[in-house]
């Protein structure tokens, strides 16, 4: 018997779904060894712009680049783009705070890239960005009945670790690397938490200001104000958003991600989902069975998730596309870049 494509069907059958992706940078992605979301630490700052370009147009055109990791693993943005082609949906991008100007149309909340939380407040405008996120959430609610909300933030699993632990959760996080650089992330987190404790900061938005990245207050604001059904599309970074919403006393959305996040022993994802008190839906696209060596690397722990990929796969399913058609579309799309 084959494994189910979706761990559990939430019963949602949207008439007017929308997918939105929040783009941001944290300067932590430039710390050597923290992020695998780019060919070099410095180039991780460009990744959200290139991912948005790929998801929107089907190709990276602003720089000479292929949407594969150095090992030939297709990036999550290729998966999201394949679902854009299958479903006909055009995602909404929200610029929460980027170093580089986007090359595709975005909603802009006029944030700045996140700083290094070891050295000072990472997101000084966190409270303002939350309010601007609420404005975006109300806007999206006028045009849709289901919001699948994802993100692209290189280095964001490290800021997620800092935020989750600062909020009181005994959490770990995943990584785009096969070998999760836990010692490096823990060291960053220890220094960050020491600074937060010294400042006596305990309020949720204050913790985002001190230790988060710009995506988090914007996504939390959007989720807080959106009135329809909502799924947070992502892994441990979206756990930090869910935990923030819980501590704010707001609705805590369910999450949609891949089995590759759930099955990462270094992440403890399912335990953290339970600790926060929400539900996660896991998509299993069976990348090992598609005959593509790069996609098969997801099954051995590389990349795992990102740019809303798991949520995009789940949304295609909720819109009535068969699992076989979904996985075939991913396979057909990534083969353009072999």
HELIX and SHEET records of a PDB file:
HELIX    1   1 UNK A   27  UNK A   30  5                                   4    
HELIX    2   2 UNK A   42  UNK A   46  5                                   5    
HELIX    3   3 UNK A   47  UNK A   57  1                                  11    
HELIX    4   4 UNK A   76  UNK A   87  1                                  12    
HELIX    5   5 UNK A  126  UNK A  141  1                                  16    
HELIX    6   6 UNK A  156  UNK A  166  1                                  11    
HELIX    7   7 UNK A  182  UNK A  199  1                                  18    
HELIX    8   8 UNK A  204  UNK A  211  1                                   8    
HELIX    9   9 UNK A  214  UNK A  225  1                                  12    
HELIX   10  10 UNK A  236  UNK A  247  1                                  12    
HELIX   11  11 UNK A  259  UNK A  262  1                                   4    
HELIX   12  12 UNK A  269  UNK A  276  1                                   8    
HELIX   13  13 UNK A  287  UNK A  289  5                                   3    
HELIX   14  14 UNK A  293  UNK A  296  1                                   4    
HELIX   15  15 UNK A  297  UNK A  300  5                                   4    
HELIX   16  16 UNK A  309  UNK A  318  1                                  10    
HELIX   17  17 UNK A  323  UNK A  334  1                                  12    
HELIX   18  18 UNK A  335  UNK A  337  5                                   3    
SHEET    1   A 7 UNK A 107  UNK A 108  0                                        
SHEET    2   A 7 UNK A  92  UNK A  97  1                                        
SHEET    3   A 7 UNK A  17  UNK A  24  1                                        
SHEET    4   A 7 UNK A 146  UNK A 152  1                                        
SHEET    5   A 7 UNK A 229  UNK A 233  1                                        
SHEET    6   A 7 UNK A 254  UNK A 258  1                                        
SHEET    7   A 7 UNK A 280  UNK A 283  1                                        
END                                                                             
